[in-house]
């Protein structure tokens, strides 16, 4: 019901990562107006109008997908990237150096007269090699990134998300976009966005190909 207005909130309004999907008729426990929102990640969250719109107290910016866990140890939740198989994706992609780094290259440091190259992958610290020549140690590190990170990131990009898996299953049941949106509590636009991602990952071009493709 795009364009519907109720109490100065529009269906379709966006607050940080939350998009207003519906203004609910049922009130909250203290009589609050309750809003059904769709998060950028595809999840649905129902919160009160006050928690969504009051700037001085609005702390809810997403469905909860930005909340860090102890294991992740991420300070900036706006750049939250989860651990996958014990590997922090943000650390793989970031080239930020620690204040103690003297080599100018991540994972390369000097120890007892030798330049040492190491890499952290799937919860383990892997020794790559050492040399009196810093450039040689840097070569070890670059080779390690190629060996451990490149294929891992490629597989990660090709792996379907839980929401994409659900949409794929529904498409295979011959459900149309509107039906899928209603079942999953998301918009048709979000369904189309996920389908484009699914087509890209599966290297197909049409809904018909998805229906017959064996997964």
KEKE-3310 file (N, C-alpha, C; in steps of 0.2 Angstrom, whole numbers, plus 5000, padded with zeros to 4 digits):
npx = (5004:5008:5012:5002:4997:4999:4997:5008:5018:5024:5020:5034:5043:5060:5071:5086:5092:5080:5064:5048:5035:5022:5009:5003:4987:4985:4988:5003:5009:5008:5000:5006:5008:5012:5024:5028:5043:5054:5070:5086:5094:5084:5076:5062:5055:5046:5042:5039:5032:5038:5051:5056:5055:5058:5070:5079:5080:5081:5087:5086:5091:5091:5087:5093:5104:5115:5121:5135:5143:5152:5161:5164:5169:5168:5170:5164:5148:5142:5150:5149:5154:5152:5159:5165:5166:5176:5184:5187:5178:5180:5193:5200:5198:5202:5216:5222:5234:5242:5247:5259:5266:5280:5284:5276:5267:5253:5253:5266:5281:5295:5306:5318:5329:5324:5313:5296:5282:5265:5248:5231:5218:5203:5202:5215:5232:5243:5260:5270:5282:5300:5313:5329:5328:5316:5308:5306:5299:5288:5283:5280:5269:5260:5259:5252:5240:5235:5233:5225:5215:5209:5201:5193:5185:5179:5171:5163:5156:5148:5140:5123:5112:5103:5090:5089:5090:5077:5069:5072:5067:5054:5051:5054:5042:5033:5029:5023:5031:5024:5017:5027:5033:5023:5022:5035:5035:5041:5044:5039:5049:5060:5061:5063:5076:5083:5082:5089:5102:5102:5101:5113:5123:5120:5123:5113:5099:5085:5069:5063:5074:5079:5069:5070:5083:5095:5100)
npy = (4994:5007:5024:5026:5035:5037:5044:5053:5045:5037:5023:5015:5024:5027:5023:5024:5008:5002:5000:5006:4995:4992:5000:4995:4989:4984:4989:4992:4985:4996:5004:5009:5015:5003:4998:4989:4984:4982:4976:4981:4969:4960:4954:4955:4967:4972:4987:5000:5016:5027:5022:5021:5033:5044:5055:5059:5048:5037:5022:5010:5004:4995:4977:4970:4964:4971:4971:4967:4952:4944:4935:4941:4954:4967:4984:4995:4995:4998:4994:4981:4964:4947:4932:4919:4902:4904:4914:4931:4941:4955:4958:4951:4958:4971:4982:4988:4993:4989:4999:4995:4989:4988:4984:4988:4980:4970:4957:4954:4955:4959:4948:4944:4947:4942:4943:4939:4930:4928:4922:4924:4912:4904:4903:4900:4903:4904:4900:4907:4909:4914:4926:4935:4945:4957:4959:4947:4940:4947:4943:4930:4932:4938:4927:4918:4925:4924:4910:4906:4916:4920:4910:4907:4919:4920:4908:4912:4923:4917:4909:4906:4916:4914:4919:4920:4907:4903:4910:4904:4891:4893:4899:4887:4881:4886:4899:4916:4932:4941:4932:4926:4937:4940:4928:4928:4940:4952:4965:4966:4972:4969:4955:4954:4960:4950:4939:4944:4943:4929:4924:4929:4922:4909:4908:4910:4915:4917:4914:4902:4894:4894:4886:4873:4870:4860:4859)
npz = (5000:4995:4998:5008:5022:5039:5054:5052:5046:5032:5022:5015:5019:5025:5038:5043:5041:5040:5032:5031:5030:5034:5043:5058:5063:5076:5092:5103:5119:5128:5122:5111:5094:5082:5070:5056:5049:5036:5035:5027:5026:5023:5033:5044:5055:5069:5077:5089:5085:5091:5095:5082:5076:5085:5086:5097:5105:5097:5094:5087:5073:5064:5060:5070:5064:5064:5077:5086:5091:5105:5100:5087:5090:5086:5084:5077:5073:5061:5051:5052:5049:5048:5056:5046:5045:5055:5050:5048:5038:5036:5040:5030:5019:5022:5022:5032:5044:5059:5073:5077:5066:5056:5043:5033:5027:5029:5041:5040:5049:5060:5068:5079:5071:5059:5045:5046:5039:5041:5042:5045:5046:5045:5059:5063:5065:5052:5048:5035:5031:5032:5032:5030:5021:5018:5007:5002:5012:5011:4999:5002:5010:5001:4992:5001:5003:4991:4990:5001:5003:4991:4984:4994:4996:4983:4983:4994:4989:4979:4986:4991:5001:5016:5014:5000:4997:5002:4994:4981:4983:4984:4971:4964:4967:4959:4963:4962:4961:4970:4978:4984:4991:5000:5008:5013:5020:5014:5002:4985:4977:4984:4983:4969:4969:4976:4967:4956:4961:4964:4951:4945:4954:4951:4938:4928:4917:4918:4925:4922:4920:4933:4939:4934:4936:4944:4961)
capx = (5000:5013:5009:4997:5000:4995:5001:5014:5023:5022:5023:5040:5048:5066:5074:5093:5092:5073:5060:5041:5031:5015:5007:4999:4981:4985:4993:5008:5007:5007:4995:5010:5007:5017:5026:5031:5048:5059:5077:5090:5096:5079:5072:5056:5056:5040:5044:5035:5033:5042:5057:5058:5055:5060:5078:5083:5080:5081:5093:5085:5093:5091:5083:5097:5109:5121:5123:5141:5144:5158:5166:5166:5173:5168:5168:5160:5143:5140:5154:5149:5155:5152:5164:5163:5171:5181:5187:5183:5179:5182:5200:5203:5197:5205:5223:5224:5240:5242:5252:5266:5268:5285:5285:5272:5263:5249:5255:5274:5284:5302:5307:5325:5333:5321:5306:5292:5276:5260:5242:5226:5213:5198:5203:5221:5238:5248:5266:5271:5289:5304:5319:5332:5325:5309:5304:5305:5294:5282:5281:5277:5263:5256:5257:5248:5234:5232:5232:5220:5209:5206:5196:5188:5181:5175:5166:5158:5152:5144:5135:5117:5110:5096:5084:5090:5088:5070:5065:5073:5063:5047:5051:5053:5035:5030:5026:5025:5034:5019:5015:5034:5033:5018:5024:5041:5034:5045:5041:5041:5055:5066:5061:5067:5083:5086:5082:5094:5108:5102:5103:5120:5127:5119:5124:5107:5096:5078:5065:5062:5080:5080:5064:5073:5090:5096:5104)
capy = (5000:5012:5030:5026:5039:5036:5048:5056:5040:5034:5016:5016:5029:5024:5025:5020:5002:5000:5003:5005:4991:4993:5003:4990:4991:4982:4993:4989:4984:5002:5008:5012:5013:4998:4998:4983:4987:4978:4978:4980:4962:4955:4952:4959:4969:4976:4991:5006:5022:5031:5019:5021:5040:5050:5056:5059:5041:5031:5017:5005:5006:4989:4972:4967:4962:4975:4970:4963:4947:4944:4932:4945:4959:4973:4990:4999:4990:5000:4990:4974:4959:4941:4927:4914:4897:4906:4919:4938:4944:4962:4958:4949:4964:4977:4982:4993:4991:4990:5004:4992:4986:4991:4982:4991:4975:4966:4950:4954:4958:4957:4945:4941:4948:4939:4945:4933:4931:4924:4924:4921:4909:4899:4902:4897:4907:4900:4902:4906:4908:4920:4928:4941:4950:4959:4958:4939:4939:4950:4938:4924:4934:4938:4920:4915:4928:4921:4903:4905:4921:4921:4905:4907:4924:4918:4904:4916:4927:4913:4905:4909:4918:4910:4922:4918:4900:4902:4912:4899:4885:4896:4899:4881:4879:4890:4905:4922:4937:4944:4927:4925:4943:4939:4922:4930:4947:4957:4968:4963:4974:4965:4948:4955:4961:4944:4935:4946:4940:4922:4922:4930:4917:4902:4909:4909:4922:4917:4911:4896:4891:4892:4881:4867:4869:4856:4863)
capz = (5000:4994:4998:5013:5027:5045:5060:5049:5044:5026:5020:5011:5023:5027:5044:5043:5037:5041:5028:5033:5026:5036:5050:5060:5067:5083:5096:5107:5126:5131:5117:5105:5087:5080:5063:5053:5045:5032:5035:5021:5025:5021:5039:5046:5062:5072:5083:5090:5081:5095:5094:5075:5073:5089:5085:5103:5108:5092:5094:5083:5066:5059:5063:5074:5060:5065:5083:5086:5096:5108:5095:5082:5093:5081:5088:5073:5071:5055:5047:5055:5045:5052:5055:5042:5046:5059:5046:5048:5031:5036:5040:5024:5014:5025:5022:5038:5047:5066:5074:5078:5060:5053:5037:5028:5024:5034:5042:5039:5055:5061:5074:5080:5065:5053:5043:5046:5036:5044:5039:5050:5041:5048:5066:5064:5062:5048:5046:5028:5029:5035:5028:5031:5016:5019:5001:5002:5017:5008:4993:5006:5012:4995:4990:5006:5002:4985:4991:5006:5003:4984:4982:4999:4994:4977:4985:4998:4984:4975:4990:4992:5008:5018:5011:4993:4997:5003:4987:4976:4985:4982:4964:4961:4968:4954:4966:4958:4966:4975:4983:4988:4995:5005:5012:5017:5023:5011:4996:4978:4975:4987:4979:4962:4970:4978:4961:4952:4964:4963:4944:4945:4957:4948:4931:4924:4915:4918:4931:4920:4921:4940:4941:4931:4938:4950:4966)
cpx = (5004:5009:5004:5001:4996:5000:5008:5019:5020:5025:5028:5045:5054:5069:5081:5092:5085:5069:5053:5038:5024:5014:5002:4993:4981:4990:4998:5005:5005:5003:4999:5007:5013:5018:5030:5036:5052:5066:5081:5092:5090:5074:5067:5057:5049:5043:5039:5037:5038:5050:5060:5059:5058:5068:5082:5084:5081:5087:5092:5086:5092:5087:5087:5103:5116:5124:5129:5140:5151:5163:5169:5170:5174:5166:5163:5155:5141:5144:5155:5149:5156:5158:5161:5168:5177:5186:5183:5184:5181:5190:5203:5203:5201:5213:5226:5229:5239:5248:5259:5269:5274:5287:5281:5267:5259:5252:5263:5277:5291:5303:5314:5329:5330:5314:5302:5285:5271:5253:5237:5220:5209:5200:5210:5226:5243:5254:5268:5278:5293:5310:5322:5330:5318:5305:5302:5299:5287:5279:5278:5270:5258:5254:5252:5241:5231:5230:5226:5214:5206:5200:5191:5183:5176:5169:5160:5153:5147:5139:5129:5116:5104:5090:5084:5088:5080:5066:5066:5068:5056:5046:5050:5046:5031:5026:5028:5028:5030:5018:5022:5034:5029:5020:5030:5041:5039:5041:5043:5047:5061:5066:5065:5074:5087:5087:5087:5101:5108:5104:5110:5125:5126:5121:5119:5104:5088:5075:5064:5068:5081:5075:5067:5080:5091:5102:5107)
cpy = (5006:5019:5031:5030:5038:5039:5050:5051:5037:5027:5018:5021:5024:5027:5021:5014:4999:5004:5001:5001:4991:4996:4998:4993:4990:4986:4989:4988:4990:5007:5011:5010:5008:4998:4992:4986:4981:4980:4977:4973:4957:4953:4957:4961:4973:4980:4997:5012:5026:5029:5020:5029:5045:5050:5056:5052:5035:5028:5011:5007:5001:4983:4969:4964:4965:4974:4965:4958:4947:4941:4937:4951:4965:4979:4994:4995:4992:4997:4983:4969:4952:4937:4922:4908:4899:4911:4926:4941:4951:4962:4955:4955:4970:4976:4987:4990:4993:4996:5002:4989:4991:4989:4985:4987:4971:4959:4949:4958:4955:4954:4942:4941:4945:4942:4939:4935:4926:4926:4920:4919:4904:4897:4900:4903:4903:4903:4901:4906:4914:4921:4934:4947:4951:4958:4951:4937:4942:4946:4932:4926:4935:4932:4917:4918:4925:4913:4902:4909:4921:4916:4905:4913:4923:4913:4907:4920:4923:4909:4909:4911:4914:4913:4920:4911:4899:4904:4907:4893:4887:4896:4892:4878:4883:4896:4911:4927:4940:4939:4926:4931:4942:4934:4924:4936:4952:4960:4964:4965:4971:4958:4949:4956:4954:4939:4937:4943:4933:4920:4923:4924:4910:4902:4907:4915:4922:4913:4903:4891:4889:4887:4874:4865:4865:4859:4858)
cpz = (5000:4994:5004:5019:5033:5051:5057:5047:5037:5025:5014:5014:5025:5033:5044:5038:5037:5036:5030:5028:5027:5042:5052:5064:5074:5086:5101:5115:5130:5127:5112:5098:5085:5072:5061:5048:5041:5032:5028:5020:5023:5027:5040:5053:5064:5078:5083:5086:5084:5094:5087:5073:5078:5089:5091:5106:5103:5091:5090:5076:5061:5063:5069:5071:5061:5072:5084:5092:5099:5103:5090:5084:5088:5085:5084:5070:5064:5049:5049:5049:5049:5051:5050:5042:5050:5056:5046:5041:5031:5036:5034:5019:5016:5024:5028:5042:5055:5067:5075:5072:5057:5046:5031:5025:5029:5034:5041:5045:5056:5068:5075:5074:5058:5051:5042:5043:5039:5041:5044:5045:5045:5055:5068:5061:5059:5046:5039:5026:5032:5031:5031:5027:5017:5013:5000:5006:5014:5002:4997:5008:5006:4992:4995:5005:4996:4986:4996:5005:4996:4983:4987:4998:4988:4979:4990:4994:4980:4979:4992:5000:5010:5015:5003:4992:4998:4997:4982:4977:4983:4975:4961:4963:4964:4957:4962:4964:4971:4980:4987:4993:5001:5010:5016:5021:5021:5005:4990:4975:4978:4984:4973:4963:4972:4971:4957:4954:4963:4956:4943:4948:4954:4940:4926:4922:4916:4924:4929:4921:4928:4942:4939:4934:4944:4955:4971)
residu = (UNK:UNK:UNK:UNK:UNK:UNK:UNK:UNK:UNK:UNK:UNK:UNK:UNK:UNK:UNK:UNK:UNK:UNK:UNK:UNK:UNK:UNK:UNK:UNK:UNK:UNK:UNK:UNK:UNK:UNK:UNK:UNK:UNK:UNK:UNK:UNK:UNK:UNK:UNK:UNK:UNK:UNK:UNK:UNK:UNK:UNK:UNK:UNK:UNK:UNK:UNK:UNK:UNK:UNK:UNK:UNK:UNK:UNK:UNK:UNK:UNK:UNK:UNK:UNK:UNK:UNK:UNK:UNK:UNK:UNK:UNK:UNK:UNK:UNK:UNK:UNK:UNK:UNK:UNK:UNK:UNK:UNK:UNK:UNK:UNK:UNK:UNK:UNK:UNK:UNK:UNK:UNK:UNK:UNK:UNK:UNK:UNK:UNK:UNK:UNK:UNK:UNK:UNK:UNK:UNK:UNK:UNK:UNK:UNK:UNK:UNK:UNK:UNK:UNK:UNK:UNK:UNK:UNK:UNK:UNK:UNK:UNK:UNK:UNK:UNK:UNK:UNK:UNK:UNK:UNK:UNK:UNK:UNK:UNK:UNK:UNK:UNK:UNK:UNK:UNK:UNK:UNK:UNK:UNK:UNK:UNK:UNK:UNK:UNK:UNK:UNK:UNK:UNK:UNK:UNK:UNK:UNK:UNK:UNK:UNK:UNK:UNK:UNK:UNK:UNK:UNK:UNK:UNK:UNK:UNK:UNK:UNK:UNK:UNK:UNK:UNK:UNK:UNK:UNK:UNK:UNK:UNK:UNK:UNK:UNK:UNK:UNK:UNK:UNK:UNK:UNK:UNK:UNK:UNK:UNK:UNK:UNK:UNK:UNK:UNK:UNK:UNK:UNK:UNK:UNK:UNK:UNK:UNK:UNK:UNK:UNK:UNK:UNK:UNK:UNK)
# end
